[in-house]
Amino acid sequence: MNIIHDFDDISSDIDSVVTIGTFDGLHIGHRRIIDKLKESAKKNNCRSVVITFNPHPRTIFNVYPPVSLLSTFDEKTNLFRQTGIDALWVINFTKEFAALSSETFVKEYLINKLNVKEIIIGHDHRFGKDRDGDEKKLKSIGLEYGFTVVPVEAITVEGKIVSSSKIREALNNGDIRLANLFLGRKYTLGGTVIDGEKRGRTLGFPTANIGNIEANKLIPEIGIYAVNVLLEGRKLKGVINIGKRPTFKNDDSILPEVHILDFDEDIYGKKIEVEFVERLRGEKKFSSKEELIEQIKADKEKSREILS
């Protein structure tokens, strides 16, 4: 996959089939669009090109509440690499770029630079200034410039249309099962193992505190989850606590800390990623250290059962 950042690095002498979007999370609905893109490109002997944006458009305009992202830019890029598309054009999203009309964008970017022959769009996709670029507008421009527009129907799962916003909602509610179903894979959260208060070790359950999580990355609802732990090429089993540790603290700081099952190594400073498999329970305050230890033991065994 060729990753393009510079407008001038694009060869305009190759015909293209194109799709456009933020593609946050690259969920199963997005992948239906990508499959259609590749199918059409092969049929028409064109290159398959995905146009996306960095940073996410909603982070530029100070919308409230701030958008929480399902995928960092690096995560999204790696997901695109797995799709087999020919090129990913990453446009630096600015307020100046957002001021372009949909027609100007199509002419300058899609026609002049990509020599577009077909545009694949999602069922509700809009772009350009005031989001005036929709299927009807694109088809009208296409009649003038000789390209076709193919809309792709949404995917519905359990009576709900799959979308990035629905996945965010599921994660914010702790519904890992539904989020993973919509994503078509397990939701991940990554960072670096940082020093903590080492309280877990005094309880007999050492934890790796996950810090340096990229800004705007969505952290699921407070609670305890069974997770796979990806560390230095290894896939381990674990249980993660996302919460405020109410048994010991009274502030509102939230820190993900993962206990890796059957593991005893020094991993401070190392990159770590967790895959969320299932939510075990919500966070609670325990009346004693002993009660907490018994609950942690139960959480470990439940996670071991789920992950095996």
Number of C-alpha atoms within 10 A of each C-alpha: 15 11 15 15 15 11 12 9 11 15 11 16 10 13 20 28 29 28 22 19 16 19 21 20 23 23 22 20 23 23 16 16 22 25 14 19 27 21 14 22 22 13 9 14 13 20 21 25 26 24 18 20 18 16 16 22 17 14 17 13 11 10 10 8 6 11 17 18 20 26 21 22 18 9 17 17 16 11 15 20 16 9 13 13 19 18 20 20 19 20 16 15 17 16 12 7 13 17 13 15 16 21 18 14 19 21 16 11 17 21 20 13 20 22 22 26 21 24 23 21 25 20 16 11 14 19 17 18 17 12 12 15 18 17 19 11 13 21 17 14 17 19 11 8 15 13 18 17 21 19 15 19 14 18 16 13 11 9 7 11 14 21 22 22 14 15 23 21 16 19 22 17 13 23 17 22 17 17 25 22 17 28 22 15 14 19 23 21 23 20 18 18 22 16 12 15 9 13 12 16 11 9 13 11 17 18 23 22 22 26 19 11 15 14 9 15 15 19 20 24 19 21 18 25 27 28 28 25 26 18 14 11 8 9 13 16 24 26 30 28 23 19 20 20 18 13 14 11 10 9 9 10 9 13 17 22 22 27 23 21 19 8 11 8 6 9 14 15 13 13 17 21 19 25 21 24 21 20 21 18 14 14 17 14 13 15 9 9 11 11 11 16 16 11 12 18 13 12 20 22 14 15 25 16 10 14 16 6
